[in-house]
Amino acid sequence: MKKILIIDDSPFIFKEVSATLEGLDYEIVGHAKSGEEGLSMAKELKPDIITLDIVMPGIDGIETAQKLIETDPAIKIVMLSSLCDHDTVSEVEELGLKYLVSKPIEKEVLIETLEKVCNED
């Protein structure tokens, strides 16, 4: 069972991801509503995968991802965003991250992406 931390200020996205993963081999271990909260929860919970929103109050998802990667270069992050324009994709790629799932989330795309992340081991 893979542990997932969701960092997203939207309760709707948390519910959507939770419902999508119900009954699958994933356990949602936490929901952080800001980058700052996500950083401390990641340190405490040590999830296998983090889903991370880009647009959030406080430090955004890009900065949060940078800090997570500095702490643990092997961390597995799936970015989620309604902004999937060229600049956003470039920023995500510059961090060395391969996965950006667009919102609204298509359940099949999220599940396939998480499976790819898990199979990278």
Beta strands, then each sheet from edge to edge (+ up, - down):
strand 1: 2-7
strand 2: 26-32
strand 3: 49-53
strand 4: 77-81
strand 5: 100-102
sheet 1: 2+ 1+ 3+ 4+ 5+
end
